[in-house]
Amino acid sequence: MPTDRRRFLAGGTGLALAGTGTLGLSRPALAQPAGARVLKFIPQSDVAVTDPIITTAYVTRHHGYAIWDTLYGFDEDFNPQPQMAEGHRVEEDGKRVTITLRQGLKWHDGGAVTAKDCVASIRRWAARDALGQVLMARTDALEAPDDRTIVFRLKQSFPMLFSALGKPSTPVCFMMPERVAQTDPSQPIKELIGSGPFRWKADERVPGSRVVYERFADYVPRADGTVSWTAGPKRVNLDRVEWHVIPDASTAANALANGEMDWWEQPTADLQPTLRRNRNVVMEIPDPTGLCAIARFNHLHPPFNNPAIRRALLGAVVQGDYMSAVIGTDRSLWKDGNGYFPPGTALANDAGMEALTSPRDMEKVKRDLAAAGYKGEKVVLIAASDFPSLNALAQVGNDMLTKAGMNVEFVSTDWGSVVQRRASREPVEKGGWSMFFTFWAGLDMINPGVSQSLRGNGQSAWFGWPTMPRMEELRTAWFDAPDLDGQKKVAQEIQQLAFQEVPYLPLGQYFQATAYRRGLTGVPKGFPMFWSVQKSA
Amino acid sequence: MFAYALRRIVATIPVMAVVALFVFSLLYISPGDPAAVIAGDQATPADVERIRASLGLDRPYLVRFGDWVWQIVHGDLGTSIFTNLPVSTMIAQRIEPTLSLMVITLILAVCIAVPMGVVAAWKQGTWIDRAVMAFAVLGFSVPVFVVGYLLAYVFALELDWLPVQGYTPFARGIGPWFQNLILPAVALGGVYIALIARITRATMLEVLQQDYIRTARAKGVGQRGILFLHALKNAAVPIVTVIGIGVALLIGGAVVTESVFAIPGLGRLTVDAILRRDYPVIQGVILLFSFTYVLVNLVIDLLYTLFDPRIRY
């Protein structure tokens, strides 16, 4: 009965107003519409680590795109486009690549951006990035013959070079001043000086609560092209962007509904229906590659050191169960039939997909497990209870493994403990683990060059440490493929092999909505970036 | 009394040493790895190892404890693993919101709870007494976050009188500062009001039975004078004790309240630090909380002498 409630509450208005009048209070500044040149944004979490090279955290990538620029951007078709680069020449059968910088690029401290800065930045990034390591392994020399020219002398042609320099998967190849880029890649940088469209306001940062950026007046956007993901002209319409960290989802929803905030990056699944009903709030899916859920095996110890056991569990996976638990029953928000490449991207294919799409039969799974040699070994499943989406995956996974007749020990803890325990290579009796759950952004699984969880390089691989020499060969073959058709062919082989080796169980793809006030326009696709955003007064 | 206060302050040193040892050891044996959190989910184990080594987290327990104690002795609480800022700077950034919240809650609670308790004792057995006790039970029973959400819904969303969240520093004006703190203080104060009101009522009931109260009545002292001058002063010692104990409640409650109302205070700093395993920050904040609690107890002990002249140190 909303009318009655309003009338009842209105009854107290006079008294309360009298009270505020006595105290001489004005209407709170935070509740007033913010100035049209100031954007108030609620990020997914605090920017705990501000160096975008040392961490792979997505929130740091978003912070990074505000401060730093890239030589190449990625458009909505996932093609690299020159950004800081004016253009490039590919010569000597692809073995010499010359990139020319645009004129007039400046750092936030006023210095000119030079090719030397870019070379140092590429080297630091490449020390941390898997694709960067491949690039440098294929590079004989990386030079800066003059202030505007970067030259790669390659051992062989590397068509992925521009994608590597422009990819938005973490860590991103951001350009930094040489003195900053010379920081050890295992140590965080001390100066947040970039050449991007916004400057970092160090004096206004309150760790865990607030981050502020202001427009960089000397930023020179590209003169050509259209804004598309991280490519195109970065024209800024705001003076300030304030990130307000609001850890409580209900409070964040209320602040957005009330107009105290303009944009909430990741509204939680339970609050999305309420926000959709609010006519002042717009909700949309910014990233069509979504988030892909996986159950990662520990390949070093029983029972999941046995590929036949891992393969048997493919028959137990019902991706819809996992996705419903994470985001609800609205089918527009998730997809099943998700293989080892995100649906809707260039390399997605049907090879081996019957392992996931054939009719589910738990009795057959039990028989297959027994035939594979499963003898009741303990399966330690580590679950992060402080992340609702990860907890949901783990709960469904626990149920699946239990129904399949496995001896499951469900360890519910916080994410901080999960990331520590998953680093253990010990058997479960000595504090090790058997399986954990996580999400990867679709962008981070879009091809074998960036997909860490598809690597098969044993002890050097991502947590779980699968050894799949053939997979590594196929990855190399993918790098060497001359064109997209060639890459697709290799991707089919990779997926076929993945369904045999099962480095992890694919659990589905879901789409994270973003929510913003109706007065906001130019909200970009992909992830939070602020250069094209406009706010009405 | 000065010598007593000095002795008590000196006595806090071994207490703080035990707290420091306990906190450091607990964090050392508890699971979690800040290097893994810094590196992010997509980092390889080798990346995590390199970061761990660069942070010195692979050093033995005694070496790390020794370094930390050495820093503390030199007045340095260390540096945050994540922000690279001194812990003292981070605490300084966060202390004002928490202190503001606690002071307003304390004032609000004492101003409401003490008269409530006094009136309940005076009107013992009447509907007023029962209403006060019902309120006290409610205050104890309803969690802080539930009260917080209800207040935000009514006063911020429906009536649009107050902001949903945030904090405005005192330097920017008492009005905005107070507006941001009203709802959190009311939400946090519920339990505190209930506690003080109950103890005030119980103590007042005992005091009101005393002979000197009967004598005061016989001499024609008015009801207000009896309640607030004669009875309340004699009932003050247990009330002040409970107010002191309640500071611990406030510290605990501030963690939840600051999260619900997005106040950048020490409570949220603590939670964030624990979730990330930012050891120097956790250690620094807990030391500060412990020291505050010891100090509050000392102040309470000294206040006894004001209310009861028989107490001498």
HADDOCK unambig.tbl for C-alpha pairs under 7 A between the chains (distance, minus, plus):
assign (segid A and resid 24 and name CA) (segid B and resid 175 and name CA) 6.87 0.50 0.50
assign (segid A and resid 25 and name CA) (segid B and resid 175 and name CA) 4.77 0.50 0.50
assign (segid A and resid 26 and name CA) (segid B and resid 175 and name CA) 6.71 0.50 0.50
assign (segid A and resid 28 and name CA) (segid B and resid 162 and name CA) 6.49 0.50 0.50
assign (segid A and resid 28 and name CA) (segid B and resid 163 and name CA) 6.38 0.50 0.50
assign (segid A and resid 28 and name CA) (segid B and resid 176 and name CA) 5.67 0.50 0.50
assign (segid A and resid 28 and name CA) (segid B and resid 179 and name CA) 6.64 0.50 0.50
assign (segid A and resid 30 and name CA) (segid B and resid 163 and name CA) 6.32 0.50 0.50
assign (segid A and resid 31 and name CA) (segid B and resid 163 and name CA) 5.48 0.50 0.50
assign (segid A and resid 48 and name CA) (segid B and resid 82 and name CA) 5.94 0.50 0.50
assign (segid A and resid 48 and name CA) (segid B and resid 83 and name CA) 6.57 0.50 0.50
assign (segid A and resid 49 and name CA) (segid B and resid 38 and name CA) 6.40 0.50 0.50
assign (segid A and resid 49 and name CA) (segid B and resid 82 and name CA) 5.75 0.50 0.50
assign (segid A and resid 49 and name CA) (segid B and resid 83 and name CA) 6.61 0.50 0.50
assign (segid A and resid 54 and name CA) (segid B and resid 39 and name CA) 6.20 0.50 0.50
assign (segid A and resid 55 and name CA) (segid B and resid 38 and name CA) 5.77 0.50 0.50
assign (segid A and resid 55 and name CA) (segid B and resid 39 and name CA) 4.32 0.50 0.50
assign (segid A and resid 55 and name CA) (segid B and resid 40 and name CA) 5.30 0.50 0.50
assign (segid A and resid 56 and name CA) (segid B and resid 39 and name CA) 6.09 0.50 0.50
assign (segid A and resid 56 and name CA) (segid B and resid 40 and name CA) 4.74 0.50 0.50
assign (segid A and resid 56 and name CA) (segid B and resid 41 and name CA) 6.64 0.50 0.50
assign (segid A and resid 56 and name CA) (segid B and resid 42 and name CA) 5.78 0.50 0.50
assign (segid A and resid 56 and name CA) (segid B and resid 43 and name CA) 6.28 0.50 0.50
assign (segid A and resid 57 and name CA) (segid B and resid 40 and name CA) 4.93 0.50 0.50
assign (segid A and resid 57 and name CA) (segid B and resid 41 and name CA) 6.84 0.50 0.50
assign (segid A and resid 186 and name CA) (segid B and resid 50 and name CA) 6.04 0.50 0.50
assign (segid A and resid 186 and name CA) (segid B and resid 51 and name CA) 5.19 0.50 0.50
assign (segid A and resid 186 and name CA) (segid B and resid 54 and name CA) 6.64 0.50 0.50
assign (segid A and resid 187 and name CA) (segid B and resid 51 and name CA) 6.98 0.50 0.50
assign (segid A and resid 187 and name CA) (segid B and resid 54 and name CA) 6.68 0.50 0.50
assign (segid A and resid 208 and name CA) (segid B and resid 269 and name CA) 6.84 0.50 0.50
assign (segid A and resid 209 and name CA) (segid B and resid 264 and name CA) 5.67 0.50 0.50
assign (segid A and resid 246 and name CA) (segid B and resid 262 and name CA) 5.41 0.50 0.50
assign (segid A and resid 247 and name CA) (segid B and resid 259 and name CA) 6.34 0.50 0.50
assign (segid A and resid 247 and name CA) (segid B and resid 262 and name CA) 6.98 0.50 0.50
assign (segid A and resid 248 and name CA) (segid B and resid 259 and name CA) 6.16 0.50 0.50
assign (segid A and resid 248 and name CA) (segid B and resid 260 and name CA) 5.79 0.50 0.50
assign (segid A and resid 251 and name CA) (segid B and resid 164 and name CA) 6.89 0.50 0.50
assign (segid A and resid 251 and name CA) (segid B and resid 165 and name CA) 6.94 0.50 0.50
assign (segid A and resid 251 and name CA) (segid B and resid 260 and name CA) 6.36 0.50 0.50
assign (segid A and resid 251 and name CA) (segid B and resid 261 and name CA) 6.74 0.50 0.50
assign (segid A and resid 254 and name CA) (segid B and resid 164 and name CA) 6.65 0.50 0.50
assign (segid A and resid 255 and name CA) (segid B and resid 164 and name CA) 5.89 0.50 0.50
assign (segid A and resid 255 and name CA) (segid B and resid 165 and name CA) 6.93 0.50 0.50
assign (segid A and resid 258 and name CA) (segid B and resid 157 and name CA) 6.30 0.50 0.50
assign (segid A and resid 416 and name CA) (segid B and resid 32 and name CA) 5.03 0.50 0.50
assign (segid A and resid 416 and name CA) (segid B and resid 33 and name CA) 6.57 0.50 0.50
assign (segid A and resid 416 and name CA) (segid B and resid 37 and name CA) 6.77 0.50 0.50
assign (segid A and resid 416 and name CA) (segid B and resid 275 and name CA) 6.15 0.50 0.50
assign (segid A and resid 416 and name CA) (segid B and resid 276 and name CA) 6.22 0.50 0.50
assign (segid A and resid 417 and name CA) (segid B and resid 31 and name CA) 5.31 0.50 0.50
assign (segid A and resid 417 and name CA) (segid B and resid 32 and name CA) 4.31 0.50 0.50
assign (segid A and resid 419 and name CA) (segid B and resid 36 and name CA) 5.98 0.50 0.50
assign (segid A and resid 420 and name CA) (segid B and resid 31 and name CA) 6.93 0.50 0.50
assign (segid A and resid 420 and name CA) (segid B and resid 32 and name CA) 5.06 0.50 0.50
assign (segid A and resid 420 and name CA) (segid B and resid 33 and name CA) 5.12 0.50 0.50
assign (segid A and resid 420 and name CA) (segid B and resid 36 and name CA) 6.51 0.50 0.50
assign (segid A and resid 423 and name CA) (segid B and resid 45 and name CA) 6.50 0.50 0.50
assign (segid A and resid 460 and name CA) (segid B and resid 46 and name CA) 6.99 0.50 0.50
assign (segid A and resid 461 and name CA) (segid B and resid 44 and name CA) 6.64 0.50 0.50
assign (segid A and resid 462 and name CA) (segid B and resid 44 and name CA) 4.84 0.50 0.50
assign (segid A and resid 462 and name CA) (segid B and resid 45 and name CA) 6.39 0.50 0.50
assign (segid A and resid 463 and name CA) (segid B and resid 44 and name CA) 6.84 0.50 0.50
assign (segid A and resid 463 and name CA) (segid B and resid 45 and name CA) 6.50 0.50 0.50
